[in-house]
Amino acid sequence: MTLTHAVLLAVAGLAAGAINSVAGGGSLVSFPMLLAIGTPALTANATNLIAVTPGYVGGTVGYWPQLAGQSARVRRLGVAVMAGAVVGSVVLLLSPASAFDAVVPFCVLGACGLLAAQPRLARARAAQAGHDERSPTLVLVLFLGGIYGGFFGAGLGIMLLALLTVFVEDDLHRLNALKGVLSLLVSLAAAVLIGVFGPVDWVACAIIAAASLVGGRLGVGIARRLTPQALRYTVAGYGTVVAVVLLAQ
């Protein structure tokens, strides 16, 4: 670990934390940087899954006022995403590091399309049956999202926010805060398993983690200045860029 590598990882961690708190997809900054300094792919993925966790903590602290009255949602939906994260982490530990390359871009693109179409989908759902945040379907799709997050996680926040906006009727900033907590729970569940059984570069992990904590707190300040519509299209636009980068790689 050279000084140059440490600086590059710190910058990547700062950016990843901010992006995750605003939109999700920050792993597409920190993960490639780990690869760029010569970290093997499996080690880079395992390291990154743990390293971005503090960024979610910073985002959650920054969004704390928007979490008021959402404790029941966090408990109910948190169980689903954490269970999925455990399954996804086990799959990662048993799979070759390159297994996620083929599916990740399409998962992110699908989530971006869902988020962009959210207002129309939400109106159609409300006209048919109304919003139902207790729907078993929401629990199931969040469980699947947890699997994805425990396996790789890039774009997880985009997916979670898109799903929440379809099933839960609330202000987008409050749903973004809820998304952040659920992302944190996924990351914590994955970090425990990956930290014990995965090949982690702990020096690189510590650098990114410290920087992502700061970035996550700063990112909330950016998100709060956006209107709900601007936030929606910022998330969808960034996610599309993430998917294109993945496809190019």
N, C-alpha and C positions, 0 to 999 in steps of 0.2 A: 504494500500500500504506500504509494508515493504521496507527497504533498499535493501534487496536481490532481491525482485520483481523488484524494479526500475532498478537495475544493469542488471538483466536478460532481461528486456524489452529494455534497451539501447543497449545491445549487439545484440539482435534480430533486432532492428531497423537499426543498422549500417549494418548488413549483408543483410537485406531486401533491403535497398537503393542501395547497391553495386550490388546485384544480379539483381534488376530491371533495372539498367542502362546497364548492360552487356547482360542480357538474358531475363528478365521477370520471374515472378514466386516467387519473394521475399516474397509475402504474405504467402507462405508456410513455412516461417521461423517465421514471426511475429504473424500470426494468431494462430498457435499451441501454441506459447509461452503465448499468452493471455489466451488460454484455460488452459494451465498448471498451471497458477497462480490462477485459480479459477474463471475466468470471464465467465459468461453465454454465450452460443454460439451466440445468436443473438446480444448481446452487443459486444462480441469479433469481430464479423464480421463487425458491424457498426463502431466500433472504428478503426479497421484495415483499412477499406476503406478510412477513413479520414487521418489516421496517416501516410500512405505511400506516400501521395501527395508530401510533401517536397522532398522526394527522387527523384521523377521525375523532380522537379525543379533543383536539383543539377546535375542530369544527363544532362538536357537540357543545362544548363550553360556550363558544361564541353564539350559538343558536339557542341557548338555554331559555330565554324568555318565550320563544316560539314553541317550546316543548310543554308549556303549561297546559294541564288538562289532558295530556296525551299518555299518561302512565299506563292506562289500561291497554291502549293500542300497543305500546312498547312491549308489555308483558306477553300479550296474545300473539303478536306477530314475531316477536323476538325468538320465541321457542322454535317456530317454523324455520327461520333463517339459520339459526344456530345448528339445528339438527341437519339441515342441508349442508352447512359448512363442514361438519364432521365427515359426512359422506364424501364430499368433494375432496377433502384433504386426504382421505384414505385412497381415493382413486388416483390422486396425484402421486402419492408415495409408491403406488404399485405400477405406475405407468412411466413410459419414457418421457423425457422432458419436452420433446417436440410434439407430443400428442395433441396439445391444445392449439397448435398453429393453424390447423385447417378450419376449425370451427369458430374461433374467437371473432374474426372480422364480421361474420354473418350474424352472430349473436348481437354484436354492438349495433350493426346496421338495423337489425330488427327492432331493437330497443329505441333507436333514434326515430324510426318511422312511427312507432307506437306513441312516443312522446309528442311528435309533431302533430299527429292526428288525434291527440287526446281530447281536445274540446268537442270535436264531432262525435267521437266514440262515447264520451261521457254523457252528452245530450241524448244520444240514441239509447244508451243503457238506462238513463233516468226515465225516458219516455216509456220504456218497456217494463222495467221492474224497479226503478229507482236505484240510488246508490246503496250498496250493501257491503259495508266493510267487514261484516261478520261472515261473508260468503266463504264456504269451504274452498271454492275455486281460488280465492285470494291466498288462502293459507297454502294451497298446493303450489301455486306459481311462485310464491315466495320461498317455499322449500326448494324448488328447482333453482331459483336464483341463488339460494345459499350454496347449493352444490357447485354452481358455476363459480361463485366467489371463493369457495374453499379450494377449487382447482386452479384458478388463475386470477380472476378478479378484475381485470381491466374492463372498465365500462360497467362494473356492478352497480355503481350509484345511478347511472343513466337508466339501467333496467328497473331498479327498485323504484325510482321516482316515476317512471312511466307507468308502472303497474299501480302504484298508490294513487296517482291522479285519476285513473280509470275507476277504481273501486271505492275510493274514499273522497267524500265531498268536504273540502276544506280549502283554506288559503294555500297557495302554492308554496309560500315561504314556510308555513307550518309543516307542509308535507316534505319540503326539502330538509327541514330539521329532523323529522321522523326518519327520512331516508338515511341521514347521517348516523343516527343511533343504530339503525338496523345494519348499516355497513360496518359500524364499529363492532357490533356483536358477531357478525360473520368473521371479521378480521381476528377478533380475540379467540374465537373457537378454532380457527385455522392455525393461529399462532401457537397455541398449546401443542397441537399434534405435530406441526412442522418443526417447531422448536425442539421437541424431544427426539423425533425420528428423522427429520430431514437434514440434508447437508447445508448448513447455514454458515455464511461468512459473517461472523459476529462483529468484526470491526466495521465492515461496510454497513452492516445493519444498524449499528449504533449511530453512525454519522447520518444516514438517511432518516432514521427515526427522530433524532433531535431536530433536524431541519424541518421535517414534515409536521412536527408539532407546532412550530412557529407558523409555517405556511398554512396549516389548517385554520388557525385563529385569524390570520390575515384574510384568508379567502372568504370568510363569512362577511367581513366588512364590504367586500366587493359585491357579494350576492345580495346584500340588503339594499344596495343602491339601484338594483335592477327592478323594473316592473315585472309582474308575473309573466306577461307575454314575452318580454325581453329575456327573462330567465329561461323560459321554455325554449326559445329559439337559440339562445346561447348554448344551452345544454345539448340540444339536438345537433346544432352546427358543429360543436366541438367533437361530439361523438362520431359524426360522419368523418371528420378529419382523422380521428383515431382509427376508424375502420379502414380508411384508404391507406394509411401508413402501414397497418398490419398486412393488408393485401399486397402492398408493394414489397414488404419484407418476405 
